[in-house]
Amino acid sequence: MLSIVLPTYNEAQNLPELIRRLKAVLAMPHELIIVDDDSPDRTWEVAQHLAHGDSSIRVLRRIGRRGLSSAVVEGFAMAYGDILVVMDSDLQHDPQLVLDLAKAIEGGATIAVASRYIAGGSVGEWVRGRRILSKTATYLAHALPPVKSTDPMSGFFAIRAAAYHPLAPHLHPTGFKILLEVLAHLPRSIVIAEVPLKFSMRLHGESKLSLFIEMQFLLQLMRIALLRLRSLLVHFQAPIFWVIALVLLFTFGWRAWHLRLLYSDATVRHSAEVALKTVTDKQGWLMSDVIIQNVQTDRVEILHQVHKRGVDPARCFQIFYVAPNPSPCTH
């Protein structure tokens, strides 16, 4: 069965015509789930009137909760169908495309997106500023999810219920872009299909786009980017570990090799300790200004640099155990 979720807010004038158009094209078993955010124009009341005597229409009036993404999530949660669809309720989405999306899912796709940015699709009669804003947002969103779509900002898509329900607990349904959220949580291996969408102009009401919604979108992008980074780190944790291990090995391995006698030969360790103490006492050096470079059976090589002055060069000395006096290194 097909479950179509219709999130609404102040769509009382558009909803009856949308239901009529959907009923005209849906020949398959279906249900229409209208999720209204307690609209001031009483859209929920119009929806309840439409549902009277029609068991295929179900209405959820949300009081104290608002937001398109969360409305879709609640609608999907109460759906019975094996294919879940969401579309706008302002008549800007062509109901005929519901059949194309469902056909794509039945053909093997996990998710099918109605895209404005493939051949045959368009943003309609949007003004130039709105076109630029949409293109910019799509560009920012395109690279983030592991599953790529030409229109990750689309509000018109279908998904297999079996694929959606396992990821539902991990979604953060804030703002208006629920598809972007879904794509960010789907595995890269799934099959995605796209059908062209020609965006229509709304007949009644006003656009819900606002500065607050734009800020929510930017925050959503940041959160998904962090989620993507975390998943990449988890996925590549073994290679990252070995890269770090090799870097540490090449960085410190040579030094550990030159100092190995300090750890493996107690006699050499004692001789080096006595020689260093003797020389630092004679020269008036601080032990913290001495860096051991190489330890051999008869001598120790050090670098001496007076720290915290910033101008003194590091000087290399070798100290023989039999006569502990510093002499310049020969190499």
VENRA-V340385 format. One record per backbone hydrogen bond with DSSP energy under -1.0 kcal/mol. CO is the residue of the C=O (numbers start at 1). NH is the residue of the N-H. If there is no record, write none. Layout:
CO_NH ; CO_NH
This chain:
1_82 ; 1_83 ; 2_31 ; 3_85 ; 4_33 ; 5_87 ; 6_35 ; 8_37 ; 11_15 ; 14_18 ; 15_19 ; 16_20 ; 17_21 ; 18_22 ; 19_23 ; 20_24 ; 22_26 ; 29_2 ; 31_4 ; 32_58 ; 33_6 ; 34_60 ; 35_8 ; 36_62 ; 39_42 ; 42_46 ; 43_47 ; 44_48 ; 45_49 ; 46_50 ; 47_51 ; 51_54 ; 54_57 ; 56_32 ; 58_34 ; 60_36 ; 67_71 ; 68_72 ; 69_73 ; 70_74 ; 71_75 ; 72_76 ; 73_77 ; 74_78 ; 76_79 ; 82_161 ; 83_3 ; 84_159 ; 85_5 ; 86_157 ; 92_200 ; 94_97 ; 95_98 ; 97_101 ; 98_102 ; 99_103 ; 100_104 ; 101_105 ; 102_106 ; 103_107 ; 104_109 ; 105_108 ; 110_160 ; 111_193 ; 112_158 ; 113_195 ; 115_197 ; 118_121 ; 122_199 ; 127_131 ; 128_132 ; 129_133 ; 130_134 ; 131_135 ; 132_136 ; 133_137 ; 134_138 ; 135_139 ; 136_140 ; 137_141 ; 138_142 ; 151_154 ; 156_114 ; 157_86 ; 158_112 ; 159_84 ; 160_164 ; 161_165 ; 164_167 ; 164_168 ; 167_170 ; 168_171 ; 172_174 ; 175_69 ; 176_178 ; 177_181 ; 178_182 ; 179_183 ; 180_184 ; 182_185 ; 182_186 ; 187_190 ; 191_110 ; 191_111 ; 193_113 ; 195_115 ; 197_122 ; 210_214 ; 211_215 ; 212_216 ; 213_217 ; 214_218 ; 215_219 ; 216_220 ; 217_221 ; 218_222 ; 219_223 ; 220_224 ; 221_225 ; 222_226 ; 223_227 ; 224_228 ; 225_229 ; 226_230 ; 227_231 ; 228_232 ; 229_233 ; 230_234 ; 231_235 ; 232_236 ; 234_237 ; 236_240 ; 237_241 ; 238_242 ; 239_243 ; 240_244 ; 241_245 ; 242_246 ; 243_247 ; 244_248 ; 245_249 ; 246_250 ; 247_251 ; 248_252 ; 249_253 ; 252_256 ; 253_257 ; 254_258 ; 255_259 ; 257_260 ; 258_295 ; 259_262 ; 260_263 ; 260_264 ; 261_265 ; 265_269 ; 266_270 ; 267_271 ; 268_272 ; 269_273 ; 270_274 ; 271_275 ; 272_276 ; 273_277 ; 274_278 ; 275_279 ; 276_280 ; 277_281 ; 278_282 ; 279_283 ; 280_284 ; 280_285 ; 286_289 ; 287_290 ; 289_305 ; 291_303 ; 294_301 ; 298_321 ; 299_296 ; 300_319 ; 301_293 ; 301_294 ; 302_317 ; 303_291 ; 304_315 ; 315_304 ; 316_329 ; 317_302 ; 318_327 ; 319_300 ; 323_325 ; 327_318
